[in-house]
Amino acid sequence: MSRKKSISPYWILLDSFIIIIFIGTVLLTLPISSATGERVPVIDSLFTTTSAVAVTGLVVNDVSTTFSLFGKTVIIVLIQLGGLGIMTFSSIIVLLISKKISYRTKKIVQEDLNYNTLFDIQKYIKNVVKTVLFIEFIGAFCLFFTFIKKYSFWKAVYYSVFHSVSAFCNAGFSLFSDNLGGYRGNFSVNIVICALIVFGGIGFAVLNNIHLYIKKKIKRDKNKIRLSLTTKMAVLMSAVLIIAGLLITFAVESHNPATLQSFSLHDKLLASLFQSVTTRTAGFQTMDLAHMRIATLISYIFLMYIGASPGSTGGGIKTTTIGVIILGVYSTLTNREDIEIKRKKIAWDVFNKATSIVFISLTYIICIVFLLSLLEKDKGFLELVFETVSAFGTVGLSMNITPELGSVSKLLIALTMFIGRVGPLTVAMALSEHSKRRGSYKYPVEDVQVG
């Protein structure tokens, strides 16, 4: 067997992200990328590139003032590549040139998009691209009417496209020094950004499934497309988490003089909704998180950890993962043999995969927080946990400590963003793929007391 065939899709995915991060770092280090013409430090360029490719949004420099138009364009291209998927983008180029892609490439893209089948992957890739470009265009079109009131035509166009792509890819990068704080009370900007974040974070497969379902419904086609269990679970969990985040933010922060107390009821609700939506995966801010109550920050850590839905531009352990775990625990507590929902059965293998993701991710987060606590002795525990989970969930929210981190700490956060983007299970599978497999034999069963 050739060496080419021996490399697994997991390693190819990891390598593709590493290569693009290297290229991005080189480009952002060039004097042409800097607003002042002076080279941006390599560690800062690496951090910013990783944050862009991992669609996170954590920054150590003010993007609006540190980078030139060229540098900002490099960042938005990296965001688009990271959100769409490096291998997916590569497959688009192959399709344009040869009109077909190999089985091996299909398998890699399947892992990149977290898609279940291979037989229609080419059609699926085309649908993903069309969906992404269409939604981003509509988002930019809507934002343009707000930005044109303040900026010149071409600057308004650039700002609209940048923020639309950043929002749909759940990146959280902004060209404003205060992120989106200046548009805190602007209803249209808040709603458009929220919609883009939700569409980007719900997952390509879910969007495709909903689109086909509505299309068949309108045409009254007899060959109906049903909403998959993944779609139902992703939509339900997303709605529950958004509402929960809104209610917690509104209830806890309404009487906080440093955040919402001085706002009108309309602005309180709008700011609470925006922060709830963006906290899960996007990282845009209209309020200063450093002044929020501890209870609110703890709830945000939970939301960031769960993140978006599978096959989306967002990170986290995913909404369906926590959904499957909840159903599995419920089945165990009610002494059920199977995991059941909506007259369907979920295999225990799926539950095992979900619990593995949670265990691996929590173990990793604990290790990183431990290391950061040794390196950053002047930072609070909650701040370090918040920053780590934000990086792992590719969220990008910060309690304003990222620029103050040391070089080693920045590298740890950059690594966390990378692992959060490609997925902890992908990394684990890549590292363990050559481990010796157990034979066909089975050992005798013996009970172990737990709990």
N, C-alpha and C positions, 0 to 999 in steps of 0.2 A: 504493500500500500504506500502511495506517495505521501510525502510530508504534508502537501497541501490538503489532502483529504483527511489527514489525521488531526488537523486543527479544528476544534469544536466551534460552533456558532457563538458560544459564550466568550471565548477568547477573542474572536474576531470583533465582536461588539465592543469589548473592552479596549482593544487595540485601536479601533476606529475613533473612539472618543479621545484616547490619549494622543493620537496623531493630530486631530483637529485642535486640541488644546495646545499642543506644541506650536502649531502654525499660528494660532491666534495670539499666543504669548509673544512670538517673534514680531508679528505685525504691530501689536500694541506697544512694543518696546521701541519701535522706530520713531525718530524725531517727528515725522510727518503725522503721527497719531496723537502727538501732544499739542495742547492748545498754546503752550509757550514755546514750542520748538525744542525743548529739552527732553531727553529720554525719561520715560516713566520707569522707576525701578523695576527690575525683573520680577521680584516677588509680588509687587502690586499688579503687574501685567498678568502674571500667572493666576493670581487670585481672581482678577476681574474676568479673565478668559474662562476660567473654570466655572465661575458664577454664571456667565452668559451661556456657555454650552450646557451647563446643568440646569439652565432656566431657573436660577435661584433668586438673584437680585441683591445678595449681600455684597457690599462694596467697601473698599478701604479708601477710595477717593470719590470726590464729587464728580460724577460723570459729566455733568453739564459744564463744569469749568476746567476739568483736568484734560479732557480729550477734545481733539479737533473734529471737524466734520468727517474727516477720513476715519479717525478713531471711533467715533460714534457709529459710523456706517459698518465698520468691522464688527462692532459689538452687536448690532441688530442682525447682521448676517449670521453671526455665531448663535444668537438666540433662536433664529429661524431654523438653523441646522439642528440645534439641540432639541427644540420642541418637536420638529417633524421626525427627527431620528437620522443619524448619520447614514446608516445603511439603507434606510428608506430613500433618502435623497440620492444616494449612489445608484440605487435601483431605478430611479426615475431617469437618470442619465443613460443607464444601460438600455432601458425601454425606448428612449428617444433615438438611440443609435441602432440597436439591433432588433427592436420590437419584441424581444423575448428575453427572459432571464432564466438561469439554470435552476435546477432543483435545489442545489446547495445554497444559492443566493436567496431563494424563496424561504428556505429554512432559517437563514440568518435574519431576514426581514420579519419573519413570523415571530422570532424572539424579540426583535426590536420593537415591534408594534404590539406584542403580547396578544397575537391573533391566533385562533384555534385551528384553522384549516389552511391547507396549502393549495387546494385545487383552483381557487379563484383569487389567489393573492395578487396577480397582476391587475385584475379589475378592481380589487380592493385598494391597491396603491393609488390607482388613478382617481378613485372616489375620494380617498383621503386628501390628495393634493387639491382636487377641485373644491372640496369642502373647506379646507384651510384657507385657500386664496379667496374664496367667496366670502367667508365670514370676516376675514381680516379686511377685505375691501369695504364691506358694509360698515364695519367698525370705524375704519379710517374716514369714510364718507360722513358718518354721523359726527365724529369728533372735529372734523374740519370746520363745521359751522360755528363751533365755539372758539377754536384757535384763530380763525380768520378775523375775529373781532379785535385781536390783540397783536397779531403778527402779519408780516407780508404774505402774499399768496404762496410762494414756494416754501417759505419757512413753516407756514401753517400746514401745507401738504406734508412736509417732512416730519413735523411733530405728530401729525395725525397718524401717518403710517407707522412711525416708530412706536408710539404708545398702543396702537391697535395690535401690532405684532407682539409687543411685550406683554400685553394683557392676555391675548389668546394663548400665547405660549406659557402663560402663568409665570413670567419671568420677574416682573416687578421693577424692572429698570425704568427710570424716568429721566427726562431731560430737564427737570426742575430741581433746584437745590433742596426744596422742602418736599420732594416727591410730589404728591398730589394735594398737599395741604392747602394750596391756594385755591383749589376747586372743591373744597370741603362742602360748601353749600350749593354747588352747581348740580342741579338734579340730572340734567342730560349727561354730563360727564360721568357722574357716579353710576347711573343706570347702564350706560353703554359699556363702561369698564367692567362692571359687575357681570353683565351678560356675556362679554367676551371671555371673562375668567371662567364662568360656569360652562360655556360651550367647550372651551379648551380643556377643562378639567373633568368633563363627564366621560370622555373617552371616544376615540374614533369609531370603534365598533358599535357603541351605544348610539352615537349620532347617525351612523349608517342604518342601523336597525330601526330607529324611530322614523328616519326619512322614508325608508321603504314601506314601513307600516302605514304612514300617513298617505303616501302615494297610492298604495293599493286601496286604501279606504276611500279616497276621493274618487278614484276611477271605478269604485265598486267592483273590483276584480274578484272573481270567485276564488282564485288562487291566493288566498289571504296570507300575509306575512304576520306571524305572531311576534309579540314582544318577548324577547328572551328573558330568562331568569336573571342574567347578568344586567340587562337593561333595567328591569324592574328594581333590582336591589340597588344598583348604582344611583338611580333617580331618587328612590325612597330615602336611602342613607344620606345623600347629598342634601335633600330638602330638610331632613331632620336636623342635620348638623348646622345648616345655615340658620334655621329658625332658632335652634338652641344657642348658637353664638350671638345672634341678634338680641335675644331676650336677656342673656347674661350680661352682655355689654351695656345694654340700656339700663338694666336694673342696678348693676353695680356702679357704673360710671356716671349716672345721671346726677348724683349729688357730689361728684368729685370736682372741686373747683379748678383742678389742673387739667381737666379734660372736657366733660360734657355739661357741667353745671350751668354755664353761661349761655348755652345753646338754646334756641327755640325748640319746641316739641318736634317740628318738622326736621330741623337739622340734627336733633338727637337721634331720631329714627333713621334718617338717611346715613348718618355717620356710623351708627350701630350696624346697619345692614351692610354697608360697604366694608367695614372692618371684619365682620363675620365671614363674608364671601372671600375677601382677599387673604384672610389669616390661614385658610386651609392650604393654599398652594401658591398664591400669587406674590404677596409681599409688598403691594402698594400700601401707602400709609396716608391718612388724612389727619391722624392724631399722633401725638408723641407718646410712644409706648413706655418710655422711661418714667412717666408720671402716672401710669395706670395703677389701679389697686392690685394687690398680690393675687386675689381671687380671680380677677379677669385674666391676668397673665398665666395662671395655672390652667385655666380653661383654654387659653390660646395654645399652650403647649400640647394639650390633648388634641385639639383640632389640627395643629400642624403635623403631629405624629400620624394621625389617620390619613390626612392629605386628600388627594384626588381619587379618581376611579382608574381601573386598569386600562392600559393602552391609550392613555391621555398624555397631555403635555405636562401634567403635574407630578409631584412626588408623593412621599409618604408610604405607609404600608398599604394604602388603598381602602376605599369604602367597602368594597365587596369582601375584603379580607376580614375586617372587623365584623361585617354582617354574618359571614360564615361562622366565625368564632362564637358570636352571640347565639346563633341557632344551634351550634354544636353543644355549647354549655347548657342551653335550655333542654336539649334532648337528653343530656346526661342527667340533669336534675329531675326531669320528669320520667326517668327510667325508660326512655324510648330506644328501640334498637337502631333506628335510622334517623338521619337528619332530614326532616320533611318541611316543605313550605309550598304553598299554592298547588297542592296535589302533585308535587314533584319531590324526588329524593336526591339529596346531595351526597356524593360518595364521601366516606370517611377519609379517603386519600386527600381530598380537597381540604378537609378540616386539618389534616396533618400538615399539609403544605402551608396553610394559613398560620398555624401555631409555630411552625418553623421560622416563617418570616418574622413573626412577632418576637420570638426568642432571639434570633440572630440580630435583629435591629436593636432591641433593648440592650443586649450584651455589648454591642458596638458603641451605642450611645453612652452607656455607663463607663466604658473604657476611655472614650474620648473626654468625657467630663472629668474623669479622674486625672488624666494627663494635663488637661487645661487648668485644673485646680492647683496642680504642682507648679505649672509655668506662670500662671496669672494669679499670684497670691493676693493682689489688691482688688480682685473682682469678686463680687458676691456669687454665692452658689446658684441662686435663681437666674442670675444673668448668664452664667456659663451654660446652665441647662437649656435656657431659652435659645441662646445662640447656636448651640449644638443641634437641638431638635429642628430649629429653623433651617440650618444647613442640610441636615439629613432629609427633611421633608421638602427640600428645594423650594422653600417658601421665600426667604429673603427678609423677613421682618427682623428688626434688631433693636436692642435696648441701648443703642449708640455706643457699643463697646468695640465693634469690629475694627475701626481705624486705630484703636489703642492697643490692639493685640501685638505681641512680639512676632518675629519671623517664623519661629517654629509653630506657634499657635495658629498663625495664618495658614501654614501648610497643612496642619491637622484639620482645620475648617474646610480648606480646599479639597482635601481628600474625602471629607465627609460629604461635601456637595457632590463629588464625583460618584461615590458609592450610592448616595441617595438617588442620583439620576439613573444610573444603569441598573440599580436594584440590588439589595443585599443578597438575594437568593441567586442572582446571576453571578455575582462575585464568588459566592460559596460554591456554586456548581462548577465554575471555571477552575477553582483551586482544588476541587475534590474529584475532578473528572477522571484522573489517572489512578485514583485509589483502587486497590484490588477489590473486585466484586466478589460477593459471596456466591458459592456454587448453588446447585439446585437442591441441596439437602436442607433440611429444617431441624432445628433443635427442639427438644421438648419444652413445653410451656410451663412456667412456674410463676405464681402470683407474687407481687411485691406490694406491700402496704404503702399507701400514699395518703396524704392529707391528715 
